[in-house]
Every structure is written in structure tokens, then in C-alpha cells.
Amino acid sequence: MSAEPISDRQIDRQIEANVNGVMIADTAGNVYEANDALLEMHGFTREDMVAKRVNWLALTPANWKPHAAAFAARVFEQGVGSYRMEHFHKDGHRIALSLGATRIGGTDLALCTLVDLSLPEQGRTINPQAAFFAAQKRFRLTKREHEVLSYLLEGLGNAEMAAVLMISVTTVTYHVQSVMRKVGVQKRSQLFKRVFLE
């Protein structure tokens, strides 16, 4: 089963959302683009990225390399795939990950989304639906702020939220700032962990 071609807008939206780790990479391990969430997950900085010190194959433990190679081959044959694996953090500890990848057109590149599973695997039980609905009371969000939170978690930008909610971008920006302040995070990439894992 092959996937539909992924558009430039979809790629930009995934990278900019900063809810999950996102990278554009090839089968040799080269990472051409990565968002802040992915760098933070692995302990790297933007300077590391620019200096080409981020290589997903180098971050893959030896026992996972054959699985990673088979997975990459499947993605480039079928256009899409997902599996669970491990990466090394920059400090050496292992991170349990869920990885989904979509081939970018007819290129040798894939858009990969990574979710850190380390906390759930250490015994945390997560009910995403319950956690999301509890967030309104937990963080004292208004109904509108709770709605904005749902769109933030989906990765929508301010302009997209304004169109969906039929309000101005200025108003959306105000609500986003209020949500971030009440939830107690500085970056959008931190929302998922704060709402669902803490």
C-alpha cells in the first residue's frame, strides 16, 4: 500500500508545530531539518544541527540498526511506515521512541515524526482523552482556551486557528499566550508532555 504524496505545506506544518519531534532525513542517517522538539528530545542544540552532528543512524543502538535499515527500506518502497525503536540521547542514555515516516515524493528523503515513549514505559499510564478533558479544570482554562489548546496539540498555526474559529489572528495570539501561561510552558513543543505526561 503506497501513501499519497506529502505536500510542502504538510511538511512545514509538522516541523513548525513543535508538538512532536520531526525531522527530514535520508537512509544514510543524514538529518537535513529538525524541529526544536526533536533536538530537545535528543539533547542537541540548533548549533549541533547546523554543524551536522545530528545523525539518526549514529543515534541508533547497534541492536536496533538492522530493524532501522529494514524499516527505512519499507518506507522507501511503500511510502509510509511506523514502528517502535530506541535512540541514544546525547548524554548516552536510551530513549524509547515511536517513529512514523512518510517518503517525500520521489526523493530519497522522508518526513519522520518521533514521540518519546520513555515516560509511559516507566510505568506511567496515559488516557489521552481523559487527560485532555481534565486539562480545562486542571489549568483553569476558559472554554475558548481549551478549544485553542486542542488545536495547538494538533499542530495548527495561529492563522489556521483564526480561520477555523472565525476570529482574528490577534485574538488567537492572545488566547495562545494565555494558554501557554496557564499551562506553564515556554514552547509549544512542551505542551504535549505537560498535558499528557505530567
N, C-alpha and C positions, 0 to 999 in steps of 0.2 A: 504494500500500500504506500503510495507516494503522497507527499504533502503538497499543499498549494504553495506557490512561491510567496516568500515573505517580502513585504513591501518596505521601502526605506522608512516610511512613517512608523510602521510597526517596530522596526529596529530602533529608531530614535526614541520611541515611547518607552520601550523596555529599558533602554540604557538610562534615560533621564529619570524614570520613576524612582529608582534607588530604593525600591521595596525589597527586592531580592538581588543577589549577586548576578551580574550579567557581563558576559564577555563575548567578543568576536575573536575566534581562534581558528587555527588550521590543524591538520592531523600531525604535524611535526611538533606541536606544543607551543608554537608562537602565538602570543596574545597581542592582537592589534588594537583592541579597545577594551576597556573595562570600566565599570562604573565604581563610584565610591564604596557602595555596599560590598562588592566583590573584594576590593582591595582591603577594606576594613576586616572582612571575614578571614582573610589570609594573613593579616598583619603587615601588609605592604602600604607604601605611600605612593602618591602620584609621581614622585621623583623616581621611585623604583620602576614604575611602569614606563616612564619616558626613557630610562636607562636600559630597558629591555631585560630587567631582572625577574619579570613575571613570566613563567613558562609552565603551562598546566601539566605537561609531561614530566618535567623535573619535580613538580609538586606531588606527583602520583607515586605512592609507595610501590616497591618492587612487586609485591604480591598482587597488586591491582593493575599493573601495566598490561598484562595480556587481556584482561577484561576491558580496559580502556581502549586498547587497539581494536578489539572486536566491535566495541560499541561505536567507535569512530567510523569504522568501515560500514557498519549497518546504517548509520546516519547518512553517509555519502551515497549509499546505494538506494535507500528508501526515502531519504529526505527529512526524516524525523525520527527521534527516539528518546527514551528516558531510562535511567537506571540509578541505583544507589551505589555509592563508592566512597572512597576516602581520599583526602588530600592532606599534605603536610601544611601546617601553619608555618610562618616564617621562623617562629621560635622552636620548631621541631615537633610540637605535639600534633596529633592527628585530629582531623575534622571529619565527622560523618556527614555526607552530602547526598542530596537528591539532585540529580542533574538531568535537565531536559535540553535537547539540542534540535535546531532546525537548520537545514542547509540553506545557504543564501544563494538563490537562483542556481545558475550552472557553475558557480565558482567553487574553489577549494576551501571556502570558509563556512563556518557555522555560527549561528547565534545561540549561545548557551546560557541557560538560566540555572543558577545554583541556589539551593536552600540549605542552610546549616541545620542538620538534624541532631547535632551533638547534645543539646539540652534535652529534647524529648527522649533520646536514647539513654540518658542517665536517670530515667525513671519518672520524668515529667509526663503527665497525661494531659493531652490537649483536646478540648472540644471547641473547635474554631467558632461554630455558630454561637454557642453559649458565651464564649469569651468576647465575641464582638458585641452581642446584645448587652452583656454586663458592663461593657466599656462606657455606655452612656451614663449610668449611675456612678460607676467607679471613678470616672474623671469629671463628673458633673458637667457633661456636655448638654447643650440645648439640642432640640430635635434637629435643627438645621446643621449644627456642628457634627452631630452623629452621622448625618447623611453625608456631609463633606468627608468625614473620616472614612466612610465606606468607599468613596471614590478615590481617596488618597491611597488606600490599601490596594485598589485595583490598578493604580499607576496612572490615573488621569492627571493631566496638567491643569493649571488654573484656567486657561482659555477653554479647554474641553469641558471642565466642570461648569463654567459660566454658561456654555451653550446648552448643556443638559439641564441645568437648574433654571435656565432663563433669567439669570441675574447678571450684573456687570462683573467684569474681571476684578475690579476694585473691591467689590463686596466679597467675592470669593477669596481674594487675598486676605482680607480682614478675617474671614472665618478660618482660613488655613492657619494664620498666625495664632488665632485664639485656640484652635485645636492643639497645635504644637506646644503652646504654653501650658495648657491644662494637662496634657498627657505627659509633659515634662521631657520633651526631646528637642534636640537642636536640628536634626536632619530627618528628612522623610524616610531615609533608609532605616532609622531606628524605630519607626512606628510598629512594624510587624512584631519585633521582639518584645516591645513594651506592652502591646495589646494582647498578644497570644502566649508569650513565654514567661512573663514576669508576674 
